[in-house]
Amino acid sequence: MPITAEHEGLTLPKPPPYEVSRAKIVEFATALGDNNPAYFDEHPVAPPTFAAIIAAQAWDVLFGDDRFGLALNRTIHTDQRFEFLRPLRPGDVVDAELRIDKVRGRGPIDMVTVAVELTVDGEACAVARSTLMHTREETA
């Protein structure tokens, strides 16, 4: 059964918590080629897009749920937006909870908008919103 508008508002189980470390922040900033000292000092903060690493674990839950018929190889990530309430720091243990906000089917294509709320100790620190364009599997 493909994902439909009936799934809107559904919240999925959380993946395991993600612990932010100084080494992971430095590795991510280095991979970006971003030399901002805020990412490398003794008490660094994570680059804003670091949140995508954690949100992606929640997307894995979405793609792993057979109820939706979603496959990563038939998906294009069309939009990504972040709302930041505070930066991520080493020692943060981050929970990610995905909610399906909107589903629109057009022919063999589904446009799926999801929001992943990132929290530390129950306090919201960021929301990652994504729109995914998914082509349904052809039926014979």
C-alpha positions in Angstrom: 0.0 0.0 0.0 1.5 3.4 -1.0 1.7 6.4 1.3 -1.4 8.5 1.2 -2.9 11.6 2.7 -4.4 9.3 5.4 -0.9 9.1 6.8 -0.6 12.8 7.5 0.0 13.6 11.1 1.4 10.2 11.8 4.5 10.2 14.1 7.0 7.4 13.7 9.0 5.6 16.3 12.3 7.3 17.2 15.6 5.9 16.1 18.3 5.4 18.8 19.5 8.7 20.3 22.5 10.3 18.6 25.3 11.6 20.8 27.1 14.6 19.5 30.9 14.7 20.0 33.6 17.2 19.4 35.3 14.7 17.0 32.1 14.3 15.0 31.7 18.1 14.8 35.3 18.6 13.6 34.9 15.8 11.1 31.7 17.2 9.7 33.1 20.8 9.4 36.3 19.5 7.8 34.2 17.5 5.2 32.3 20.8 4.4 35.6 22.7 4.1 34.2 25.2 6.7 37.0 26.6 8.8 34.8 28.6 11.1 36.7 28.6 14.5 33.4 28.0 16.3 33.5 24.4 15.0 37.1 23.7 16.1 37.7 25.5 19.5 37.7 23.8 22.9 33.9 24.1 23.3 32.6 23.9 19.7 29.1 24.1 18.3 28.0 22.0 15.4 27.6 23.5 11.9 23.8 24.1 11.3 23.6 21.4 8.7 25.0 18.8 11.1 21.3 18.4 12.1 20.8 16.6 8.8 22.9 13.7 10.0 20.5 13.1 12.9 17.4 13.7 10.8 18.5 11.2 8.3 18.3 8.5 11.0 14.6 9.3 11.4 14.2 9.2 7.6 15.6 5.6 7.7 12.7 4.7 10.0 10.3 6.1 7.4 11.9 4.2 4.5 12.1 1.0 6.6 8.3 1.0 7.4 6.6 -1.3 4.9 3.2 0.5 5.4 4.3 3.4 3.1 5.9 1.5 0.1 8.7 4.1 0.0 12.1 3.2 -1.6 15.1 5.5 -1.4 16.2 4.6 -4.9 12.9 6.0 -6.2 13.1 9.2 -4.2 14.4 12.7 -4.9 15.0 15.1 -1.9 13.5 18.3 -3.3 13.6 20.7 -0.4 15.2 21.0 3.0 14.7 23.6 5.7 15.9 23.9 9.2 14.5 25.9 12.2 17.1 26.2 14.9 16.3 27.0 18.5 19.9 26.4 19.8 23.1 24.9 18.4 24.1 21.3 18.9 27.1 20.8 21.2 29.4 18.0 22.3 27.7 15.8 24.9 24.2 16.5 23.5 22.2 13.2 23.3 19.7 14.0 20.5 16.3 12.3 20.0 14.8 12.6 16.5 11.0 12.2 15.9 9.6 12.2 12.4 6.1 13.3 11.6 4.5 13.0 8.2 3.1 16.5 7.5 1.7 16.3 4.0 1.2 13.7 1.3 0.1 14.6 -2.2 -0.3 12.0 -5.0 0.0 13.1 -8.6 -0.2 10.2 -11.0 2.7 7.8 -10.2 4.4 10.5 -8.0 3.9 11.2 -4.3 5.1 14.4 -2.7 5.8 13.7 0.9 6.6 16.5 3.4 8.1 15.4 6.8 9.3 17.2 9.9 11.9 15.8 12.2 12.0 17.4 15.6 15.3 17.2 17.3 15.3 17.3 21.1 17.9 17.2 23.9 16.6 16.2 27.3 13.1 16.9 26.0 14.0 20.4 24.9 13.5 21.2 21.2 16.7 22.4 19.6 15.9 22.1 15.8 13.3 21.0 13.3 14.3 19.7 9.9 11.6 19.8 7.3 12.0 17.9 4.0 10.0 17.4 0.9 10.5 14.2 -0.9 9.4 13.3 -4.4 8.7 9.6 -4.6 7.9 7.5 -7.7 5.6 4.6 -6.9 6.7 1.1 -7.8 5.2 0.1 -11.2 2.6 -2.7 -10.9 2.4 -5.3 -13.6 
